[in-house]
Amino acid sequence: MGAGQSAPGGHHPQRNSANLYVLDLGGDDAPSQIAAGDWLGLVAWAPDSKRLAFAQRGLDHPNGGSQRQDLFVSDAAGAEVLNRTEYFEDRQRPAPDHAFGVRWLTWLADSSTIAFTWTGWPVDPQQVEVSVVAAAKDGGAPTAQLAAAGALLADGTRLAYSPDGAQVAALLRTADGRRSVWGRPLASDTWVALTPAEHTPLDLCWTSDSLALVYTTDEGSLYWLDSRGGLPVRLVAVAAPQRITRLQCP
């Protein structure tokens, strides 16, 4: 399967909307339209490739109007499309003139749960909520994840679940203004700071075996860190004016 988006304009069924399609690469059928709206994005397939999640704006929700971005889950054929944040932040207020809602999402390894960030209304640039929600229709309401550990950095989402689905790590700004990598097993509610105070992390990702984290720092270094703690090991040091601009683990 493949998923794609068409932008406004051109020869598309709905000229003034964004459209999301799914195409079976092994068949001869035409692409199936999954959704259409003022804005569509953050499309992500579940690890088992049976469902996909995406964010959509422009549905004129009673709480937020057309600026609200909700989290949707669809089966591969588009036969069932569910709004899994329909009742999230369900407060009656005048519709804002700016976008708010889902800003980032990722599937957990079991393909049944999605983690997402939610920018509130009005937008607070210092606080981004992180929640998880089951993909199923009867999966219940989203539940918060970060609690009092710290504020997820709004200048670029840095939250990562381990490939085995057992741990989560996040780049947080704490009350004292520091940026640190924090982590916890999903079976625990307690977050633990993993990086030393003298490091200012910029990005992070998990190794494929889920045993370690790799992160970059503002002075141009790349570090390896055992997810259970301990001292980080510097792998790369880049001298100014060069810098590491993107980090990706296989």
N, C-alpha and C positions, 0 to 999 in steps of 0.2 A: 504494500500500500504506500501511497505517497499523498501528502497534503500540500496544498498550495493556496495562495491568496492572489486575487486580482485587485488592482488598484482602481480608483475612480477613473472614468474616461475609457476610450478605446471601444472595442466591440464587445461589450459585456451586457448581460441581461438587465442589470440595474446600474445605470450610468452614474448615479450619485451615491453609490454605496460601495463598501468593501465586501467582497464575497469570498467565502471559504469553500474549497472543493476537495474531495477525496477521489483519487484515481487508483484503480486496481491495475498495477503495472503488469500483472500476468494475464489480464483479460482484454476483451475487445469493447467493453462497455464504455459509454461516455462518462466523464467525471460526474460525481454526485455532489450537488450543492448541499453543504451542511448548514451554512448560516449566511446571513447578509445583514449589514448594519452600517451605521455611520463610521465605525471603526472596529477592526478585528485585529487581534494580535496575540502574541505569547503562545502560539500553537505548539503543543507538545504531545507526542504519542506516549501512551503508557508503555512500560518495558515489555509487556506481553503483546503489544501491537493490536490489542482488541478494542481500545478506546482512545480518544484523544480529548485533550482539554484545551480550552482557549478562553480568552477574555473578549468581551464584546461591549460596545458602547452605542447608545442611540435608541434604546427601547422605550424611552419615556417612562421610566420606573416611577411609581408614586412617591418614593422617597429618594429624590435625587434627580428626577427628570432625565433628560437625554444625556447628561454629563456623567452618569454613573456607569462604571465599568464593572460588570459582573463576571463571575467564573462559571463557565459552561462545560459540561461533559457530554460527549456524543459517542455512540457506537460507530464502528467503521463505516456503516452504510448510511448513517444519518437518520435512521428510523426513530431513534429516541434521543432527544437533546434536552438535557436537564440543566436548569439554572441552580447551581449549588450554593449560591450566596444571595438568593432572592430575598431572604428575610434577614440578612446580615446588616448590622447598623440600621435597624428598622425604627428610625426616629422621624417624626413628621417635622420637616423644616422647609423653608423656601428653597427651590432648586438653585444651585450655585451656577455661576457662569464659567466654571472651569471643571476639568475632568478630575474625578476622584474614584477610589475603589481599588480593584485588583491591579497591581503594578508588576508582579512577578509571580511565577508558579513553577512547580516541579513535581513530578511523580515520585513517590517512594517506591522502593524496590519491589514491593508486593503487588503493584499495579492496582491496588484497591483504594489508595489514599493519596491526596494531593496536598502539598504545602503551598501556601500563597501569602504574599504580603498585601496589606490593605492600607492605603493612605486615606485617612479619615476626612471628614467634612465638618468644619473647614479644614483645609490642609495644614498640618503641622509639620514643617520640614525637619524637625528634631525627633519625630516619633513615627515609626512605621510599625504597624501591628503585623505579627506573623501568626498564622493559624493553620490548622490542618482540617481537612474535611474528607469524609468518605465519598467515593465517586458514585456509589449506588443511590438510587432515588430515596430509599428508606434509611440512609446512612446517618441521619441526625444532623444537628447544627454544627458549624465550625467551632473548634476549640482553640484557645490561645496557647502559644508555645513559649514565648520568651519570658513571660512573667516579669520579675524584678531584676533579671540579669543585666539588662541594659537596653539601650535603644539601638535597633538595627540601623546601620548607616543609610540615610536616605539619598546620599549622593552616589549610590550604586549598590544594588542588593548583593550582599555577600553572606549567603546562608547555603550550606551544603549538607546533604544527607549522604552517609557512607554508602558505597555500592551494595553492601550486604543488608542495608536497611536497618542496621542496629544502632547507629549513632548519628548525631547531628552536630555540626560545628557552625559557628556564626562569628562574623566580624562585628563587634559591638562597640558603641561609644558609651562608656560608663559615666556616672554622675560627676566624676572628677575631670572629665574631658578626654580621658585616654582612649585610644583605639587598641583593642586587644582581641585575640581569637579566644573564644569560649567554646566549650563542648560539653556534651553529656550523652550517656546512653539513652535511647528512647524509653527504656524501662525505668528511668529515673527522672525526677523533676528537678534535680540539683545541677545547675550549671557550674563549671569549673574553669577558671582562667588558665589557658594553656601556654601563652607566650610571655616572655619576660617583660618587665616594665620598660626596659630601655628600647624595645622594639616597637615600631609603629607600622603594623601590617597594612597592606593595601589590597591584597587579594589572597584567596586560598582555594585549594581543591584537595580531594582525597586521592590517594593512590588506589589502584584497581583492586588491591587485596584488602582494603579497608583498615589496614594496620597503621597508616601514617597519614599526616597532613603535610602539604607543601604550601608555603606562603611566601609572598614577596613583601619587602619593606620599603619605606620611603627613601632610604639611603642607597637603594639599588642592589639589594641582596636577595637571594633565593634560599630559603631554609627548608629542611626536612625535619619533621617533628613526630615522634611516636605519639599516637592518639591517646595513650595511657598516661602521658606526661613525660617529664624529664627535660633535659637540656636540648634545644634545637641544634641541628648541624647545618652549617652554612655550605651550600652546594655551589653557588655562583655569586661573585661580587662584580658589579658593573660600575665602572668609573664614569662620573659626570663628564660630558653632557649626555651620555648614553643612559638609558633606563629601560627597565623591563615594563613593557606596556600591556602585555596580555599573558595570562597564565592558564594553561589547560592541561589537565591530567588525562591520560588515555583510559 
